[in-house]
Amino acid sequence: MEGKNAWLTYTPEQKSAVMAFAEDYMQFLSLGKTERRCVIQAKQLAEGFGYKNANEYLENNIPLKPQDKVYFNFMDKAIALFHIGSDPLKDGMNILGAHIDSPRIDLKPRPLYEKDGICFFDTHYYGGIKKYQWTALPLAMYGVVILKDGTHIDVAIGDHEEDEVFVIPDLLIHLSSSQLTKDGAHVVEGEDLDVIAGNIPAVNSDEKEVKDPVKANVLAILKDRYGIDEEDFISAELEIVPQGKARTCGLDRSMVLGYGQDDRICAYSSLMALLENSNETLKRTAVCLLVDKEEIGSVGATGMKSAQFENAVGSIMNSMNQYNDLNLRFALQNSTMLSNDVCAGHDPINSAVSAPNGNMAKMGYGLGVTKYTGSRGKSGSNDSRAEYIAKLRKIFDDAGVIWQPAELGKVDAGGGGTIAYIMAAKGMDVIDTGVALLNMHAPFEVSDKADLYEALKAYKAFLKNMTKVQ
């Protein structure tokens, strides 16, 4: 079975639509460099399509009804959006799930220190990265600082033209003979991913010696600019990410190069699929679920393993006089879900780790559909059933979606997972689908604009046409 290159199927009008959707996506990606900033954008976009905060209904005892469109904001770091259908929720929902956290470098609770005349931020990396890829790059800092009185301070440094940037230093090639004998995992150690914060020492007005004068000067700048004291870092979430906007890649303008495409490319296409169906009259409730913490195991109150999603579904059912514990359980069990997470794109330069015989997603050949992820003998995977895949095939083909089967590389070459197995544990049918990437988890990842567009088409068709699989 040969795959189909999506670009060869497009009319000039369709190609223009592909390019326009990619431009909107690149803006979302450039502005959404943290999970909090993705939630802000999702809320703004949703409200533009008529979605309302669910708390407006629930806190005022206003009953929800079919075709209402609401969202639940989970601690500003995850969000669930519901277009309520006319069928009872216990009959199930059609769910698009993706994650909005990405690999990065976080500041520690006590990050500032001075060493030999340079002030650094001490860091702890988040998610799976090749540590050496993060040195000698221009970096930005995003996040929040919450003061003891509850004051919320937003931090965004590096992506405005007038901003300073940051960097993690690397060893010069002239003195690297020992470093270059190390294996890739240890060329740069985790404790060495520290970010340069400054180099100018402070001077006391009375000319007394200042302890750690460069650190003192950096703290003075932070106090003047943000009102932040050193102890305030303890209640902060500050993330170091690559500096710069997402850009079109390739002379043919076919690709996107940008930070955080795992998994914000699937998050954006999932979100827009739901919103672009806003004028549809739905029988089956449609959901877009954008979660946090996938890169570190879907843990915490905003990860997929939390009870936030079930609580939201239960709240809607209760507002519609449909709630009891059994109905909630059946609402989840009778649902169908696309776990929308990126898949590994075939890299011709590193083809030795690609799944052979057409089982590796190729750039430009449409949405990747991954029956199982995991590692070794499918450990940690969901492994979707054939009946569900058959129904998806028909929905995608009837909608003219270009898609391809995908695996996460050659057997035993490595492995990874998504949120699929977590949702499947509730009894629902789940499968992984997503856009293929090159450079996955690197500071800058590569996607194909046609694959992004086919994801949008697939997700819209799924929300409108999927029913429970018998």
N, C-alpha and C positions, 0 to 999 in steps of 0.2 A: 504494500500500500504506500504510494508516494504522497508526500505532503504537497500542499499548494502554497505558493508564495503569494501572500495577500496583495502585494503591490501590483502584481500582474492582472488582478481582477478589477481594479478600481477604474471608474470613469474619471475624467478630469474633475467633475463636481465632487465625487466621492473623495478623491485625493485632497481636494481643498478642505473638505470636512475633517479629514484625518489631521491635516496640518493645523487647522483652527483648534481642534480639541486638544492637540498636543501643546499649543501655546497657552491655553487656559491651565492645563496640567502643570506646565513649567512654572507658571506664576504661583500656583498652589504649593508646589514643591519648594520654591525659593522662599516663600513666606512661612512655610510650615516646618521649620528646622527642629522643632521639639514637639512632643505629643500635646503639650498645652496649646501651642500655636495652631496645631492641626484642629483641635477642638474648637477654637475660636473661629477659624475659617468655616468649619462644618456648620456651626450654629448660624453664622451669617448667611451662608449659602442656603441653608434649609429655610430660614425665615423668609428669604426672598421668594421661595416657592410655597409659602403659606404654612410652614410648620410652626408650631407653637410649643413653648416649654410645657411639658406635661404637668409641672407643678401648678400652673395656672388653673388647671382642671381639678387636680387632686386636692390641693390645699383649700379650694373654695367649694368642694363638693359638687362640681359641675360634671354631670355624667358624660362619659365619652360615648361616641356613637360611630357606626360604620362610615368610612371615608374620612374621618378625622385624621389629621396628620400631626404627630407630636414627637418630641425628643426628650430623652433623659440625659442629663449631664452628670457624669460620674466623677466628682472631685476635680473637674476641669482637665482630666487626663484621659478620659474615655467617654464615648457617647453612643447611645442607641437611638435610632430613629424608626418610627413605626407609621406606616400608612395602613390604618385599620380597615380590614375587609368586611364584607357582609356575612361571611361564614363565621360560626362560633370559633373562638380562639382554640378551644379544645380540639378542633379538627386539624390544627397545625398551622404553621406559618412558613413562608418562603424567606430564608435568611441569607443575606450576604454578610460574611464576616471577614474582617481584615484587621491588621494591627498598625498602629501609628507610631510606635517606638522604633528606633533604629540604633544600630551600634554607634557608640560615641565614647567620649572621655568625660567623666564627672569629677568635679572638685570634691575633695575630702572635707569633712566637717571642720577641720583645722588646716586649711590649705596653705596659708602663707608662711614661707620661711626664707631666710637669706643665707646664701653660701658664697663665700669668696667674692663678695661685692655684687652679686646678682640676686634679685628676688624672684622666687618661683612660686607657682601654684602647685601644690602636691595633689595628685590625681589618682583615681581608680577607674580603670576602663570598664565599660558596660557592654555586654554582649560579646559575640565571637569576632575578634579582629585579628589581622596580621599586624602585630604591634609596630613593626618597622615601617609600615606604610604611612604612619601618622607623624613621622618626623620630617622636619625641614619643609613643612607646608604652611601657608598662611591659614590661620585658624580664627574662628569667631567664638564669642561667648554669649550664650542665651540662658535665660532662666528667671527665677523669682527669688527674692529674699523676703521673708516674713519676719517683721520685728516683733518683739514681745508684746507690744500693744496692739498687734494685729495688722499694722500697716503693711500693705502689699507693694513691694518695689519690683518693677519689671526691669530686667537687664537685657540689653541687646547691643552688643559691641562687635563691630567688625565688618558689617555688610553695607553701611552707608559710606559714601565716597570720602567723607571727612574723618571716618573712624580710624583709630589704630587697630592693628591686628595682633595676633599672638603666634607663637611658634614653639615647637618642641625641638631643641637642638639635636643634631646628629654629629657623629664623629667624622672629622675630615678624612678624606680618602688617604691623605699622606701618612696618617697615623693609625690606619685601620687594619694593619696586617693581622693582628690577633682577632679582631672583631669578625673579619671576613672568613675565619675558619669555623665559626659557630654555625649550628643549624638554624634555620629560619625562625624557629620558635624562640630562640634565645639571642638573636642578633641585638634586639632591644628588649630589656626586661620590663615587666609591668611597672615596677617601682621607679623606672627611669623615664616614664612618660610624663615628665613634669614640664609645665608651661612657663616660659619666661614672662614675668609680670612687670619688670622694670630694672633700671640700672643707675638712676640718679639718687645719690644719698641726700637725706634731709640734713639741714643745719639748724641747730638751736639758735634762737636770737641772742642768747647770752653766751654763745660759743662753747657751751659745755658739750662733752662727747655724747653722741646719741647711740644707744644700743641698736644694732641692726638698722643703720640709717637708711638703707635703700628700702627695706620693708616699711620703715616708718613713713617714708615719703609716699609709697604706694597706698598705705592706709590713710594718709592725709588726703590723697586724691579721691579715694573711695568715699571718705567722709564728706568731702566738699561736693562731690558730684551726686552721690546717692544717699547720703546720710547714714552710711553703713559703718558700724564698728566691727572690730575683728570677731567678737563673740557672735555677731549676727550670722556668720557663715554656718553656724551650727543649725540654724533653721532656714537653710537655703537649698534650692535645687538649681545648680549652675552647671551647664553642659558646655563642653568644648566640642565644636563641630567645624567642618571645613568651611572656609570663607568663600563667598562667591555665589552667584546665581546659577540655577540650572541653565544649560545652554544646548542649542541645537548642535548635533555632532555629525560630521561627514559632509563632503562636498555636495552630495545629493540631498542633504538636509533630512535624512531618513531616521536619525536616531536622537536620543536625549542623553546628555551627560549631566549627572547631578548627584548630590548627596541625598541619601535617605530614600532612594527608590524602593528599597526593601524596608517597609512594605507600603509606602505611601502611594506608589503607582496603583496598587490594587485597592487601597483605601479610597483614592480619588475616583477611580472608575466605578467602584461599588456605590459610593455616595451619589455620583451623578446619574447612575442608572436608576436609583430610587427616585431622585428628584425629577428627572426627566419623565418619569411615569406618573407624576403628581396629578395630572388631569385624567388619568385612567380611573374607571370605576372597578375596583378590585373585589373579587369574592374572597380570596385568600389573603390574609394579612401579609404585607411585605415589610421586611425589616432590613436595615443596614446597621451593622454592629461594628464599631471601630474601637479596638481595645488597646490597652497598654501592656507592657511587661512581657510580651511574647519572646523577646530576645533573651530573657533570663528565666524562661520556664513558665510564663503566664501566671506568675505568683502575685500576691498582694491584693489590695482592695480594688484595684483597677485592672487587674489581669483577668483572663478568661476563667480561671479557676475560682474566682470569687462568686458570691451569690447576687451580684448586682443585676445581672440580666434576668435571672428568675424573679427577682423582686420587682423589676419593671414590668415583666409580663403579668405577674400576679396583681400588680396595682391596676393595670388596664382591665384585667378580667373583673376585678372587684368593682371598679367604676361602672362596668357594664352589667353588673349582677350575674356574672358568669363564674365567679371564683368559688372553688373549693380545692382542697389539696390534690384530689384525684384529677380534677379538670386541668390543673396546672401541670401535673405530670404528663397527662395526655397531650396537652398543648405542645410540650417539648418533644415527646416521643413521636407525635404525628407530623412534626415539622421536617422540612427538607432544607439542606444548607449547602451553599458553596463556600468553602473555606478558601478565601482568596488571598493567596500568598505567592510571592514570586517563585519561579522555578529557575534552575540553572540553564543558561543558554549554552549551546554547543560552541566551543571556542576552537577553531581550526588549529590555532597555534599550540594548544594544550589538549589535543584530541585524545591523548592516551587515557584520560579519565572520563571521557564521554561514554554514555551508554550506547552500545553498538546497535546496528540493524534498525535504525529509524526510531529508536526509543528515547532519543534526547531532543528536547525542544530546540528548534532552529530559529534564529532571529529573522523576523519578517514572515514567519509561517503561521501566525495567528496565536490564539490563546492556548496555553499549555494546560492539559487536563492530566492530573497526576493521580492515578488510582491509589498509590501508596507512597509514603516517604520512608522515614525511619533509617536504620542502618543495619548492616550485616543481613540477617534473615528477616528483614522488615521490622526489626525491633522498634517499638515506639510509634508505629504507624497506625493508621485507621483502616486501610485496605477496603475500599468501597465495594459494595456488592454489584454483581453484573446487572441485576434488574434496574437499579438506579441509573447506572451508566447508560443502559439502552434507552431509557426515557430521556436522559440528557442529550444523547446523540440526536434523537428525533427533534427535540426542541431547537437545538443549535442549527441543525441542517435545515429545518423548515424556516428558520429566521435568516438563513444565508450567512451564518457565522463561520468564519474560517478558524479552525482549531486543530490541534495536534496532540497526540499522546506524549507524555513526558515522564521521565524518571530523573532522580537526583544523581545522575552520573553512573559510572560503572559499578557493578556489584562489588562490595568490599573496599571501594575507593574512599569511602567516607560516609557521610549521612547527615541527617537533620530532620527537623519536625516542624509542625505548625499547630494551630489551635484545633485542628480537625478531630483529633482523638478525644479531646475534652468534651466537645459537643456530641460526638458519637456515643459517649458514655451515657448520655441522657436518652438513648434509644432512637435518635433520629438518623436519617440517611444523610451522610456528609461525604463530600469529595473535595480534594484540593484542586483549585484551578488558579492560574496566574500568568503573569507576563514574564517571559524569559529575560534574564539579565546576564550581562557580562560584568566581571569585576564585583560580584556580589559581596557585600560587607566591606568593600574597600571605601576609602573616603569619597571616591567618585565612581558611580555605577553607570552602566550603559543599557538603555532599553531601545526598542524599536517602536516608532510611532504607530505603525500599522498594527502591531500586537496590542498596544494600548487601546486603539480604536475597536479592534475585534473583541477585547475584553468588555468594553462598554456595551456593544451589541449583544454579547452573550448574556451579560448580567441583566439587561433589560428584558430579554426574552425569557430568562429564567423566572424573574419576578412575576411576569404576566401569565406564563403558561404552565409552570410546574404545578402538579398536584401530587398528593400522597401516592407513593409507590406501593402497590399491593404485594 
